[in-house]
Amino acid sequence: MTSRSSTPDVPGSGRADAPRRPRAVSLVAESEPMVWLTGAGLALALFMIVLLLALLTFEGMRSLWPRPLLLIERADGTRLMGEVTRHETASGRADADDTGRRRLLRTGNVELTGEHYTWVPESAVQREEHPEWALVVERLAWGRFYGLPKAARRDGKVIAETPEAVWEAFRQAHPGVRRRWAERQRLETVEVGRVNRTLEEARLRVRRAALRDGPAADSTRTAEAVLAAVEAATAATFAELQARIEALNQANAAHELVLVTADGTERRLALADVVRAYPANRLGWAGRLAVYLGRWREFLFDNPREANSEGGVFPAIFGTVVMTLLMSVAVVPFGVAGGDHGAHLDQQPRRRPKHCLRCLRPGVLLLPDRRLDRPGVLQRAAPESDLRQGRHPLGRPDPGAADGAGGDRRHGGGPGGGAELDARGLLRLRRQQVADDPAHRPAAGHAGHHDRDDPG
């Protein structure tokens, strides 16, 4: 006779079940490393964004802040005027005049000199000064122009000759010139564009009728008649717009600014081509700040000019913002749907894995059992009956329980009584478990009920 002490404890016999030793749950199973990795990635991304904004601010301060104008006379008698943008030490060069310290001078006046920048060695400088009335002129084309004011002209007549008078005449005339230039741009892009769009729509209607019904069809002839009427109606509108544009151009062409470069070359500049001008060496902090903010506004909200080397980047900013919004609209619904689907699955009762999950390795299928040792991890614990009988939530016998208690009593008891091994060695249910519904539960005392007194 087998002693009672050697008989394994049977759940439900009244004796206390042996305590189960809690299993250790790895950090990988709880996704702790991924949480920390995601947080570190977010912190790194925020740091990079802040660093990029700081770099843009610093570089913008350097490039957009107005610098004083320097007039340099070299040893060979040539004279240069411009803004010093950089210093460096050119060591080891074969040219003896280009050794030691040198400065990069932005000389502008590219239509006269053919270059925007010039390196000036310190050894080649004979004399330098900061002319009081030297002007920096930012233009729609050809980049910046540097010169000394000589005269201001209106309708071909000189109205000012001294630097002070020339600058004052420019300040009075330039705002009106810019308003007329903006009006001309509006007429050319909006009004003329509307006329051209009307003509193009009429032409396309003729083309569609010809392709659909043939060139000799009545619908095609009707569309051609409509096109002729539209051309006759828009011809007068187009002529009126052209007259208005020509009047604005003539009014702007009457204003000119005469400047003299450092080497004595005289140049006439139409005020309609001037975006901004200022006496760099006469500006105080308030004037420099006004120029700086004006350049930032131009950089953010204007279109590029001079082969994208000057002007603004508004088209690029607009395209980036629109693309980001479109991607957000396209991607966010998928994220919301995926989160909602995951939350829905988490609220469902545990059941046999679908066929698409059977290919997973057994270690992945054991993850829910490992997490049962930490109830706070899951929103729902395993059924109490399964825990009392030592059954696995997925229907597999508990390897730590005795043979008589490891199986599912509703499925016959015994080791693996409610499960079997498939061809791949994976443990799966022999039949579907009973749903958690009082109508489907065995009555108390029934052979399949867990509260029945154990006869043994």
C-alpha positions in Angstrom: 0.0 0.0 0.0 1.3 3.4 -0.9 1.7 5.7 2.1 -0.5 8.8 2.2 2.5 11.0 2.4 3.7 9.8 -1.0 0.4 10.4 -2.6 0.4 13.7 -4.5 -1.9 16.4 -3.3 -5.1 16.5 -5.3 -6.8 19.9 -5.6 -10.2 20.1 -4.0 -9.4 17.3 -1.4 -9.4 19.8 1.5 -5.6 19.8 2.0 -3.8 22.9 1.2 -2.1 22.9 -2.1 1.7 23.2 -2.2 2.7 26.8 -2.7 4.0 27.5 -6.2 7.3 29.3 -6.5 6.9 32.5 -8.4 8.7 32.5 -11.7 11.2 35.2 -12.6 9.9 37.5 -15.3 12.6 38.9 -17.6 12.8 42.5 -18.6 12.6 41.5 -22.2 9.2 39.9 -21.6 7.9 43.1 -20.1 9.4 45.2 -23.0 11.3 47.3 -20.5 14.4 47.6 -22.8 12.2 48.8 -25.6 10.5 51.4 -23.4 13.9 52.8 -22.4 15.2 52.6 -26.0 12.1 54.5 -27.2 12.6 57.2 -24.5 16.2 57.6 -25.4 15.4 57.9 -29.1 12.8 60.6 -28.2 15.3 62.5 -26.1 17.9 62.3 -28.8 15.5 63.6 -31.4 14.5 66.5 -29.2 18.1 67.3 -28.6 18.9 67.2 -32.3 15.9 69.5 -33.1 17.0 72.1 -30.4 20.6 71.9 -31.7 19.5 72.4 -35.3 17.4 75.5 -34.3 20.4 76.9 -32.4 22.6 76.3 -35.4 20.2 78.0 -37.7 19.8 81.0 -35.4 23.6 81.3 -35.1 24.2 81.0 -38.8 21.3 83.4 -39.5 22.7 85.9 -37.1 26.0 85.8 -39.0 24.7 85.8 -42.5 21.7 88.2 -42.1 23.2 90.6 -39.7 24.3 93.8 -41.6 28.1 94.3 -41.5 30.0 97.5 -42.1 31.5 98.3 -45.5 35.3 98.4 -45.8 37.2 100.3 -48.5 40.6 98.7 -49.2 43.4 100.1 -51.3 46.0 97.5 -52.2 49.7 98.0 -52.9 49.2 97.8 -56.6 46.7 100.7 -56.5 43.5 98.8 -57.0 40.6 99.6 -54.7 38.0 97.2 -53.4 34.9 97.8 -51.2 32.7 95.3 -49.6 31.8 93.3 -46.4 34.3 91.2 -44.6 32.8 87.8 -44.2 35.7 85.6 -43.1 39.3 85.6 -41.8 41.8 82.8 -42.2 45.5 81.9 -42.1 46.7 80.7 -45.5 49.9 78.9 -44.5 52.0 76.9 -46.9 50.9 78.6 -50.1 53.3 79.1 -52.9 52.3 82.7 -53.5 54.4 84.9 -51.2 51.8 87.7 -51.2 49.1 85.3 -50.1 50.8 83.9 -47.0 49.7 84.8 -43.4 46.4 86.3 -42.6 43.9 87.1 -45.3 40.2 88.3 -45.5 37.4 87.2 -47.7 35.7 90.4 -49.0 32.2 90.2 -50.5 32.6 92.8 -53.2 29.4 92.3 -55.2 29.0 94.2 -58.4 29.1 90.9 -60.3 28.0 92.5 -63.6 31.2 94.6 -63.5 33.8 92.4 -61.9 32.4 88.9 -62.7 32.8 87.6 -59.1 31.0 88.0 -55.8 33.9 87.5 -53.4 37.6 88.3 -53.4 40.4 87.2 -51.1 42.6 90.1 -49.8 45.9 89.2 -48.1 46.9 91.3 -45.2 50.3 91.9 -46.7 48.7 93.4 -49.9 46.7 96.0 -48.0 48.2 99.5 -48.2 45.3 101.5 -46.7 41.7 100.8 -45.6 38.8 102.9 -44.3 35.1 102.8 -43.7 33.3 105.4 -45.9 30.5 107.1 -44.1 28.0 107.1 -47.0 28.9 103.8 -48.6 25.6 102.1 -49.6 24.6 98.4 -49.7 22.0 97.9 -52.4 20.1 94.5 -52.5 18.6 94.0 -56.0 16.2 91.6 -57.7 18.9 90.4 -60.0 22.7 90.4 -60.0 23.0 90.3 -56.3 24.3 93.1 -54.1 25.8 96.3 -55.3 28.3 98.4 -53.3 29.0 102.0 -54.1 29.0 105.6 -53.0 25.9 107.8 -53.9 26.6 110.4 -56.6 23.1 111.5 -57.8 19.4 110.8 -57.8 17.5 111.2 -61.0 13.8 111.6 -61.9 12.5 111.7 -65.4 16.1 112.0 -66.7 16.9 115.0 -64.5 19.2 115.2 -61.5 17.3 116.1 -58.4 20.1 115.5 -55.8 23.9 115.4 -55.9 25.2 115.3 -52.3 25.2 112.0 -50.4 22.7 113.3 -47.8 20.4 114.6 -50.5 20.7 111.5 -52.6 19.9 109.3 -49.6 16.9 111.4 -48.7 15.5 111.3 -52.2 15.9 107.5 -52.3 14.0 107.2 -49.0 11.1 109.3 -50.3 10.8 107.6 -53.7 11.5 103.9 -53.0 8.3 103.0 -51.0 6.1 104.2 -53.9 8.2 102.4 -56.4 7.9 99.1 -54.4 4.1 99.5 -54.2 3.9 100.0 -58.0 6.2 97.0 -58.5 3.9 94.8 -56.3 0.8 96.0 -58.2 2.5 95.1 -61.5 3.3 91.6 -60.0 -0.3 91.2 -59.1 -1.5 92.1 -62.5 0.9 89.8 -64.2 0.3 86.8 -62.0 -3.4 87.1 -61.0 -5.3 89.1 -63.6 -3.4 88.0 -66.7 -3.4 84.5 -65.3 -7.2 84.6 -65.0 -7.5 85.7 -68.6 -5.2 82.9 -69.8 -7.1 80.4 -67.8 -10.4 81.4 -69.4 -8.8 81.0 -72.9 -7.3 77.7 -72.0 -10.6 76.2 -70.7 -12.3 77.2 -73.9 -9.5 75.7 -76.0 -9.7 72.4 -74.0 -13.5 72.2 -74.6 -12.9 72.4 -78.3 -10.2 69.7 -78.0 -12.5 67.4 -76.0 -15.4 67.8 -78.4 -13.1 67.0 -81.4 -11.8 63.8 -79.7 -15.2 62.7 -78.6 -17.4 63.5 -81.6 -14.9 64.3 -84.4 -13.7 67.5 -85.9 -16.7 68.0 -88.1 -19.4 67.3 -85.4 -21.8 70.0 -84.4 -20.6 69.9 -80.8 -17.0 70.7 -82.0 -18.2 73.6 -84.2 -20.2 75.0 -81.2 -17.1 74.8 -79.0 -15.1 76.6 -81.7 -17.6 79.3 -81.9 -17.5 79.7 -78.1 -13.7 79.9 -78.2 -13.8 82.6 -80.8 -16.2 84.6 -78.7 -14.0 84.2 -75.6 -10.9 85.3 -77.5 -12.8 88.4 -78.7 -14.0 89.2 -75.2 -10.7 88.6 -73.5 -8.7 90.6 -76.0 -10.0 93.9 -74.7 -9.4 92.8 -71.1 -5.8 91.7 -72.0 -5.1 95.0 -73.7 -6.3 97.0 -70.7 -4.1 95.0 -68.4 -1.1 95.5 -70.6 -1.7 99.2 -70.6 -1.9 99.3 -66.8 1.3 97.3 -66.5 3.1 99.6 -69.0 2.0 102.7 -67.1 3.4 101.2 -63.9 6.7 100.4 -65.6 7.0 103.9 -67.0 6.3 105.4 -63.6 9.0 103.3 -61.9 11.5 103.8 -64.7 11.5 107.5 -64.0 13.4 107.0 -60.7 17.1 106.1 -60.9 20.0 106.1 -58.4 23.6 106.8 -59.6 26.4 105.1 -57.6 30.1 105.1 -58.0 32.1 101.9 -57.2 35.4 101.8 -55.4 37.4 101.9 -58.6 35.5 104.9 -59.9 33.0 103.2 -62.2 29.6 104.9 -62.4 26.5 102.9 -62.5 22.8 103.7 -62.8 20.4 101.6 -60.9 16.6 101.6 -61.4 14.7 101.9 -58.2 12.3 99.3 -59.4 15.1 96.7 -59.2 16.2 97.7 -55.7 14.8 95.5 -52.8 16.6 97.3 -50.0 19.4 99.8 -49.6 21.0 101.2 -46.5 24.2 103.2 -45.5 26.0 100.4 -43.6 28.5 102.6 -41.8 25.9 105.0 -40.5 23.5 102.4 -39.0 23.2 102.2 -35.2 21.9 99.2 -33.3 18.3 100.1 -34.0 19.0 100.4 -37.8 20.9 97.2 -37.9 18.2 95.4 -36.0 15.6 96.7 -38.5 17.6 95.4 -41.4 18.1 92.1 -39.7 14.4 91.6 -39.0 13.5 92.7 -42.5 15.9 90.0 -43.9 14.4 87.4 -41.7 10.9 88.3 -42.9 12.1 88.1 -46.5 13.8 84.8 -45.8 10.6 83.2 -44.4 7.8 84.6 -46.5 9.3 85.7 -49.9 10.2 83.7 -53.0 13.8 83.0 -53.9 15.7 85.1 -56.3 19.1 85.3 -57.9 19.3 81.5 -58.6 18.1 80.7 -55.0 21.2 82.5 -53.5 19.0 85.3 -52.1 15.5 86.0 -51.2 13.3 83.6 -49.2 12.5 80.0 -48.9 8.7 80.2 -48.5 7.9 77.7 -51.3 10.1 75.1 -49.6 8.6 75.8 -46.2 5.0 75.6 -47.6 5.7 72.3 -49.4 7.3 70.8 -46.2 4.3 71.8 -44.1 1.7 70.5 -46.6 3.6 67.2 -47.0 3.7 66.8 -43.2 0.0 67.5 -42.9 -0.9 65.0 -45.7 1.3 62.3 -44.1 -0.3 62.9 -40.7 -3.8 62.7 -42.2 -2.8 59.5 -44.0 -1.0 57.7 -41.1 -2.9 58.7 -38.0 -6.0 56.7 -38.8 -3.9 53.6 -39.1 -2.4 54.2 -35.7 -5.7 54.9 -34.1 -7.2 51.8 -35.7 -4.3 49.6 -34.6 -4.5 50.9 -31.0 -8.3 50.3 -30.9 -7.9 46.8 -32.3 -5.2 46.0 -29.7 -7.4 47.3 -26.9 -10.3 45.2 -28.3 -8.2 42.1 -28.4 -7.0 42.7 -24.8 -10.6 42.7 -23.6 -11.5 39.3 -25.2 -11.5 36.1 -23.0 -8.5 33.8 -23.5 -8.9 31.2 -26.1 -7.0 28.9 -28.3 -4.5 30.8 -30.5 -5.6 31.2 -34.1 -4.0 29.3 -36.9 -1.8 32.3 -37.8 -0.2 32.1 -34.3 0.6 28.4 -34.3 3.8 29.0 -36.1 5.2 30.9 -33.2 7.8 29.2 -31.0 6.6 27.7 -27.7 8.5 30.3 -25.8 6.3 33.1 -27.2 3.2 31.1 -26.2 4.4 30.8 -22.7 4.7 34.6 -22.2 1.1 35.0 -20.8 1.9 32.3 -18.2 5.0 34.1 -17.1 3.2 37.4 -16.8 0.6 35.8 -14.5 3.1 36.0 -11.7 2.8 39.8 -12.0 -1.0 40.6 -11.9 -0.3 44.3 -12.3 1.1 43.7 -15.8 -2.1 42.4 -17.3 -5.6 44.0 -17.1 -7.2 40.6 -16.5 -6.0 37.6 -14.5 -6.5 34.0 -15.4 -9.8 32.3 -14.2 -9.8 31.4 -10.5 -10.8 27.8 -11.3 -7.7 27.3 -13.5 -5.4 28.7 -10.9 -6.8 26.5 -8.1 -6.4 23.4 -10.2 -2.9 24.3 -11.4 -4.0 24.4 -15.1 -2.1 26.5 -17.7 -4.3 29.3 -19.1 -3.8 27.9 -22.6 -5.0 24.4 -21.6 -1.5 22.9 -21.2 -0.5 21.0 -18.0 1.5 22.9 -15.5 5.0 21.3 -15.5 5.3 22.2 -11.8 2.1 20.3 -10.7 1.6 16.6 -10.0 0.4 14.2 -12.6 -3.0 13.8 -11.1 -3.6 17.6 -10.9 -1.8 18.8 -14.0 -4.6 18.1 -16.5 -7.9 19.7 -17.1 -10.5 17.8 -14.9 -13.2 18.8 -17.3 -11.3 17.0 -20.1 -10.5 13.8 -18.3 -7.7 14.7 -15.8 -4.3 13.2 -15.8 -1.1 14.6 -17.4 -2.2 16.5 -20.4 -5.6 15.1 -20.2 -7.1 18.1 -22.0 -4.4 18.5 -24.6 -2.3 16.6 -27.1 0.9 17.1 -29.1 0.6 18.0 -32.7 3.1 16.9 -35.5 5.4 19.8 -34.6 5.6 19.0 -31.0 3.4 21.9 -29.9 0.8 21.3 -27.2 -2.8 22.1 -28.2 -6.3 21.5 -26.9 -8.1 18.3 -27.7 -11.4 20.2 -27.7 -12.6 23.7 -27.2 -12.7 24.8 -23.5 -16.1 25.6 -22.0 -17.0 29.3 -22.3 -17.3 31.3 -19.1 -21.0 31.2 -19.1 -23.2 29.9 -16.2 -25.4 28.1 -18.7 -22.5 26.0 -19.9 -20.9 25.2 -16.5 -21.2 21.8 -15.0 -23.4 21.6 -11.9 -21.8 21.4 -8.5 -21.0 17.8 -7.7 -20.8 16.9 -11.3 -17.7 14.9 -12.3 -16.4 17.9 -14.3 -16.9 20.6 -11.7 -13.9 21.7 -9.7 -15.8 22.1 -6.4 -16.8 18.4 -6.3 -15.3 16.6 -3.4 -12.5 14.3 -4.4 -13.4 10.7 -3.8 -9.8 9.9 -3.2 
